[in-house]
Amino acid sequence: MPFAAVLTQELAEAVELPLGAEMTARLTLMAAAFCDEEGGCHGPDHSARVHRTALFIGRQLGARLDVLSAAALLHDIGRRHETETRGGICHADKGADLAQEILAELAFPAETIELIVQCIATHRYRDAKRPQSLEAEILFDADKLDSVGAIGIGRAFLFAGQVGAKLHNENSDIRNTDSYSVEDTAYREFKVKLCKVKDRMLTSEGKRLAKERHAFMEVFFERLEREIG
């Protein structure tokens, strides 16, 4: 089914969209134009899951859902630039710049744009910038939750395939391997990043969900090691 048709169906089934169905659809399609080429683990389906998770947490914590909705939909629009430069450009910074232009064209209030842009600029895991608002903390957690658990494992293998890595490289010393290389296996991603995600969560609900998903990953990768060996 075409992405636009899936989107229309999802919007029709949605209980509440903070930005309304029309603006949500518009932002979703605009974000997809940036993310379609990424495919794999950073395609439009990733943004859709982050959007859903962010609103779920946001409703529980009393966040500004309009800010959260726009930030979640646009949070990865700078990803292509990071991929093309193999990490040379920070996709969070680039995405924040692109989002500011998009939101201004759509006549979002300047104050709201600033809040949305701050969320996008601070959502990255490998960054010293700490989220400064509740909405930014929620976006950070929602994005990280999509990198752990069963979804996280699947995305790790998708990324490994995109960069040409092996299924598993049991003979490598992870401390001497590089990201965006043939050594960047899903197991390496688990050891380098995913196993630490639960301790980086910022909201109470994010911590609860991450703890549960982390336990599943430990079981999976332990089993992978046994089967490979």
N, C-alpha and C positions, 0 to 999 in steps of 0.2 A: 504494500500500500504506500503511495507517495507520502512524503513527509508532511506536506500541507494538509492532506486528508486526515492523517493521524492527528495532527495538531487540532484540526477542526473538531474531530471526535472527542479529543481530550478536553477541549474547552467546553464543549457541550455538556460533558459529564461533570465538569468541575462545580463544586458547591459555591465557592467564592473566589473571585480573582480581584485582588486589591486594586489593580489598575484598570479593571474592566476587560471584557473579552476582546474588544477591538484593539486596544493598546497592547495587551499581552500578546495577541497574535502578531501584531506588527513588530514588536521587539523580538519575539521569538524567531520570526522569519529573517529579520535583519541580522541577528546573532548567528543564525544558521549559515548565512552567506559568508561569514568569516570562518565558521568552524567546519563546514562541509568537507573542505579539502583535508582537514586533519583526520577525519574518520576515526576508526579505532577507538582508543580510550579517551579521546578528547573531542569527539563529535557532538552533534546537537543532542544526542540522547543523554550525554553526561550533564549538559546544562539543564535539561529537563528534570533529571533526577535531583540535582542540586537545588533547583527551584522548588520542587515538591518538598524536599527535606527542610529547606530553609523556612518555608511557610509553616510547616508542621511545628518546628521548634519556635518560630516567631509568635505563633498564636498562643503557645503555652506561656511564653515569657513576656507577652505584652509589647512586642516590638512594633515599630512603624512598618507595616506590611507593604506599603507602596514603595518605600525605599528598598526594602529587602527583595521584593519581587523584581524590580528593575536591575538591581545589582546582581542577583543570581542569574538572570537571563543573559546579562552582558559580561559576566565575570571572566570569560575565557576568550574574548574576541581578539586579544593580542597574542594568542597562543601560536598562530602561524609564524609570527616574526621570531619567536623564541626557537621554534623548531628549525626554521631556515638558517638561523645563526648558531644552531646547536648549543643553545643556552647563552649566547652572547647578549641577547636582549631579554630583559625581564618582562614576561608576558603580563604581569600584574600592572607594571608601570605603563606599558604600551596600551593595555586594555583600558586603563583609567583615562588616558589621553583620548583614545578613540571614543569612549563612552561619553566624555564631556561634549564632544562635537555632535554626536548623535542626539543626545538628550536636549541640547540647545536647539537643534533643528526641529525637534518635536515639541518645542515650547514648554519644557518642564521648567518650573520655577528655579531660579538660580540657587536658592538655599537647598532645595531638594537635590539638585544636580550635585552640589558639593558633598552632601551626605552619601549619595550613591557612589560617587567617584572615590571617596575615602574608603568605602567598603571594598571596592574592586582593587584599589592600590595596596591593600593590606591583607589580601586573602591567601597569599602564597605561603607555602610551608617553609621553603628555604629562603627566608627573608627576615631581616632584623626588625622590620616595621611591625609594630604591634597594633592590632585593631583598637581604635579609640572610642567606639560606640557599641551599644548593644547589638545593633544591626550588623556591624562589621564583625563582631565576635560570632554571631550566628552564621554569617556567610562563611567565615573561616571554618567553623565546625562542620557545616553542611558539605562543604567541598572536601574536607578531610574524611568525612564519613563515607564518601563515595570512593575513597581509596583503600578502604579496609573491608574486612569481611569477604563474603563470596564475590561481591561486585569488585572489590579491590583486587582480589586474586585474578579474576577474569581480565580486568583492565591491565594488570601488570604483565600478563602473558601477551595481550594485544600489543602493548608498547614494545615488549621484547621482540615480537615479530616484525614490528615496523622498523626497528633499527637493525634487524638481521641477527639477533642474538640466538643462542641455543636454547633448547628446552631447559637445560640445567648444565652448569659447568662446575662439577664437583671438585675439580683439580685446581681451581683458581683461588688465589688469596684475595678475598673481597677487599681488603685494605689497599690493594694495589690495582684495583680495577677502576674503569672510568664510566661515567654515565654517557648516554648517547653513543655507545660503542657495542661491538659484538659480544662484549663481556657483560652487558647490562641485562642479565636474565631476571626473570620474575623472582627467583630466590634471592638474588643480590638486592633487588628493590625491597624485599621483605626485611632483610638483615640491615640494610642501610637506612631505610626510611619507615616502612610500614609498621615495624615492630615498636616504633617510638611514638606513633601517632596518638595512641590513647593517653599518653602523658602530656600531650600538647593541647588537648581540648580545653576550651575556655568557658563553656556553659555547662550547667548541671545536666541537662538532657543530652548534650553532646558527649559528655563523659560517660554517661550510662550506656548509651548506644555503642560507643567506641569500645568499651570494656567487653561487651558481649561479642562484638564482631572480631575483636582481637583474639579471643579464646578460640574461635573457629579457625582463624589463620594459623595459629600455633599447631593445631591438630593437623591441618592440611599439609603444611610444609614439613612437619615431622614425618608424616606418611610419605611424602615425596622423597625425602632423604632415604627412608627405609627401602622404598621400591627401587630407587636408582642404585642403591648399594647392594 
